[in-house]
Amino acid sequence: MSTVVVAMDGPSGSGKSSTARGVAARLGLRYLDTGAQFRALTAWMLDQGVDTASASAVAARAEEPTLESGTDPTAPTIVVDGTDVAERIRTQEVTDHVSAVAAVPEVRARLLRLQREIIGEGGIVVEGRDIGSVVAPDATLKLYLTADPAARALRRTAERGADDAESVAATEVDLLRRDALDSGRATAPAVMPDGALHLDTTPYTLEEVVAQVVDLVHAATGSP
């Protein structure tokens, strides 16, 4: 397992993060949430007063902050310039701006270098929206997770401690908005990677999805 690279892509709310962490923990692998890196850089831009709607303004400062991603699947961390930003990056403000920042080529180039450095020789589960297509196209196993939009919205709303119909509906609209932005960007658009296995998580529990992926990793590596 020391050289295994599992690339897990898919839209928000499809179960990528929970599944990736569960699989990594089960198999003794490291874990990398690339979405947290884009969010962390977005939070930094906002805190620095950078106009995130201006690609040139974002590009000009993309190399400035120092980002550190902890890869323990049971307790992943994200630190910017020595400050833990795990809570900050999940705010609605960051969610509203992250797609714009992530579309800037200089941002993607900077984080691509960092992501490949962390992946190194392998032994890791990496999740995001362009892992199998751009970051690790030669991954041992490439997966593309999806779920019904309504199910994705319900999951994401529940993560925020709400379950009322109005919140779920608003979340679904926001998820679909981000899907359109991420799939339509010019640089590294969110797509199903060539050679990826499609897994619709809608009808399954998290435990069932994790078990399926663990079996797929074993099959891909020929391990018992």
Secondary structure as UniProt FT lines:
FT   TURN            2..3
FT   STRAND          5..9
FT   TURN            12..13
FT   HELIX           16..27
FT   STRAND          30..33
FT   HELIX           34..47
FT   TURN            48..49
FT   TURN            52..53
FT   HELIX           55..61
FT   TURN            62..63
FT   STRAND          67..69
FT   TURN            73..74
FT   STRAND          78..80
FT   TURN            81..82
FT   STRAND          83..84
FT   TURN            86..87
FT   HELIX           88..90
FT   HELIX           92..102
FT   HELIX           105..119
FT   TURN            120..121
FT   STRAND          124..128
FT   HELIX           131..135
FT   TURN            137..138
FT   STRAND          141..146
FT   HELIX           149..159
FT   TURN            160..161
FT   HELIX           165..184
FT   TURN            194..195
FT   STRAND          197..200
FT   TURN            202..203
FT   HELIX           206..221
//
